[in-house]
Amino acid sequence: MCHLFDLGFEPRKVLIQYYHPFELFCKTGPFTVGLTPMKYIDYQDDEIYFYNNSNQFCVCYVDIINSTDILSKVDNSIKLRRYYSIFLNTVATTAKEFNAKIIKNIGDGLIYYFPETSDPSSDLAFQKVMDCCFMLINSHRAINLKTHDEHLPEITYRISADYGRVEVARSLSSFNDDLFGTTMNICARMNHLAHAKGLVIGSGLYQLVKQLKYQKIYYSFKRAGNLRIGLNKTYPIYHVLS
């Protein structure tokens, strides 16, 4: 691995190319995140640095319902770790099968995004998003067969997803990208509107998937309500039904 300081000088702007999760090479050409070429990084010795151009992605958030109350009855650390392990690893494995990238876990949930959705005209990319969400929903029984076999509480969860512009950042001590912006905030905030074992999507994603031909065969949409943004704006949220 090539470290920034191995170059023998301290540039204010550094070009990095991301080849592999375990390899970070210092280069003199452009680099990519997902499928999109990225611009220069302003390097100021900050732990968290942002790439100098934003992008649009589909972001998903999967969260366990009422986990605080459920886990308050679990006083065994080994069982607690196993409870989270079953859920988080099932979600992560399923998401990766559809070319999603895991961003991070937040509390009792997991956030991931789909780099291929940087092209809003790619029907296949958005089909993968929807198929991934419903595969996770349909995995509910398999997940709870595992928890039952190990004498753990049942896991019930809900999914939210949206599409929009995000800012991409990375930590000097991590190889994983992180996403910031309104799309991320909305995706997390609207999760509570989803039914148990259900999916809600924001208007940004709805506008793209409602016209896909395959959607008319498999899925239908129902208004879930509005999310308040600022003082005078509301953002439509939709249930997705299969």
N, C-alpha and C positions, 0 to 999 in steps of 0.2 A: 504494500500500500504506500502511496506517495503522500506525505504530509505537506501541508502548505509551507511549513517552516523549513522543509528540506530543500527548498529552492534557493535558499541563501539570501533572500531579500524579502521585504515586507511590502508588497504591492497594495495599493488602495483598491484595485479591482482585480479579481482573480477569476479565471475561466475554469470551470470544472465540467467534466463529462461523467455522467452516471452510467456505468456499464453493467453493474451487477450489485446485488445487495451487500456483498462482502468486499467489493473492490471500488475504490474511489481514486481515480487517477487525475493528476494535475495535467491539464492540456493547454494548448494555445488556440483551440478552435471552439465553436459553439457547442452547447450541450442540450440534452433533452430531459424533460420530465413527462412521463406518460408517452404521448406520441407527438408532443409539440416542442419545437426548438425553443430554447430559452435564451434570454439575453444575459448581459453581464450582471454579476453580483457586486454590489457595493460592500466591500469587506472592510469592516471597521473594528475587528476584534470582538464583535458581538457574539454571544453564545447562539442566539437565534438570528438567522439572516433570511431575507426575503429575496426571491428571484424578481427581476425587474420587469416582468410582464405577467399579467394574470391570465386565467384561462377559465373555461366553462366545463363543468363536470356534473355528472349525477352522483349525489351523495346519499348514503343510506345510514340509518341509525336503528339498531335493534336493541330493545331494552326489556329487562325482566320487570314484570308487574308485581308490586307489593313485596319486593324481596326483603325490605327492612323488617317487616312484620314476620315474614316467614322464617328468616334466618335468625331472628331473635330467640327462636326456640331451638336452634342448633348450637350447642355449647362445645362441640368437638371440632377442633381446628382442622383435623384431617378431613372430616366430612365437609366442612365449609370449603376447603380448597378443592375438594373433588366436585362439589356442587357447581362452583364457578368453572372449573376445568371442563366439565361435560358441556356446559352451555357455550362458553366462549370458543372452545376448539371446534365444536360442531358448526357454529356460525362462520368462523374464520375459514374452515376447510371448504364449506359450501360456497362462500363468496369467492374464494380463489379459483374454484372450478369454472366460474363465469368471468375470469380475468379481472376480478376486482382486486384492489390493493387495500390492505388493512392500514388504517391511520393510527387508531389508538382505542383503548377502552376507557370509558368514562363511567365511574360508579359501577353500575350493574349492566352496562351496555357496551356495545361495540360499534365503532364508526368506520366505514370503509367507502371507497369511491371507485368509479369505473373510468379509467383513463381513455378507453375507446369512445366514450361519449363526448370527447372534446370536439368531435364532428357531429353537429346536430342533425345532419342529413343521413346518418348511418342507422337505418332501420334495424339492422342486425344488432348493433350495440345496445339499443334500447330494448330490444327483445330479450337480450341477455339480462338486463336489469330486472325486467318483470319476471322472467323465468326464475331468476335467482331468488327474488322475494317470495314467490309462491313455493319454491322448493323448501325454503326455510320454514314457511308456514306449515307445509305438509310434513316437515320433520318433527313436529311437535310430539307425535306419538312415539317415535323412535327415541327421542331424547328422554322422554319420561319412562320408557321401558328401562332405560339405563338407571335413572334415578330410583325407580322402584326396586330394581334388583339390588341396589346398594343402600336401600333403606334411607333414601334422601327425600326431601319434600319435592312436590311437583313443581316444574318450571313452566310458567306461562309468560308469554312475551308478546310484544307488538312491534311493528315495523313502520318507519316513516322514511320517505324518500323525496328528494327534490332535485331540481336542475337549475344551475345558475353560475354566476361568476364567483370565483374564489381566488384568494391570494395563496400562493404556494411558498412554504418556508421550510427550512431545515435547521437542525441544531448541529453545531460542530462536534458534539459528542454522540450523534446518532446518524444512522444511515437511512432513516425513514423520513419521508416528507410529511409535513403537517399542512392542513388547510385552514384558512381563516376567512371570515367574511359573513355577510348577511345570509347567504345560502346555508352555511353551516348552522348559524343560530336558529334559523327558521326550521330546519330539519329536526333539530333537537326539541324545540318548543312545541311543535305540532304533534309530537309522538303521542301525547296523552289523548289525542282525539281518536286514535285508532282503537278498534275493538280488540279484545283479547284474541290472539291468533289472527290478527287482521293487519291490513296495510292501508296507510293513508299517504297521499302524495300532494305536493304543493302545486300551485297553478303553473309554475315554470315547467315542471315535468308533464303535467296533464296536457298542456298545449302541444307537446311533442308526441305523446303516446296515444292520444285520443283519435288521431287520424291514421294510425298504422292499421293496415288491413287485418293483420293477425289479431289485433286487439278486439275487433268486432266479433270475432269468433269465440274467443276465450274469456274476455273480461268485460265488465260493465262498470260504470262510474256513478257514484252518488255523492251529492254535496254533503260534506261533513260539517261545514261551518266556515267561519272566517277567523283568521289570526290577525290581531291588531298589530300594526307596525307604525310606530310613531303616534302622533296625536290624532291624525285625521285619516289614516290609511288603513285599509283592511286587505288581507291576502287570502284568497279562496283556497280551501283544503277539500280534498275529495277522498272518499272511500273507494277502494278498488275491490271489486267482487269477482269471483271466478265461478 
